[in-house]
């Protein structure tokens, strides 16, 4: 599984990354987690509101910091 957190480095984007990282670690998931801060790459992904989360190429969350329960739902755990 590949997860990308898109955001320009703001507090909400960092909080999103940390929340996802926590869920991954707690559940011992094998995931490639990356942070995308390049505005051109974010726009090319079709995302206009950050933070955004892309799971295996599909935008799953955008425009807010997800709760841990929302992250688990998106990751099907």
C-alpha positions, 0 to 999 in steps of 0.5 A: 500500500502506498499513502501520500499526504499532500500539503505545503507543510502547514500545521494541519498537513503535519498533523495529518501525516503524524496521525496516519503514521501513528495508525500505521505503527499501531497496526504494524502495517506495511505501507510506504508513507510519503509527504508531498509538499511541492505545490505543482505536484499537489495541483497535478494530483487534482487536489485543491484543498489540503491536507489531502490523503491519496491511497494507492492513487485515489484521493481519499481525504481532502481539506481537513485533518482526519481522525484516527477512526477515519484513517482506519476506515480509509485503510480498511482496518 
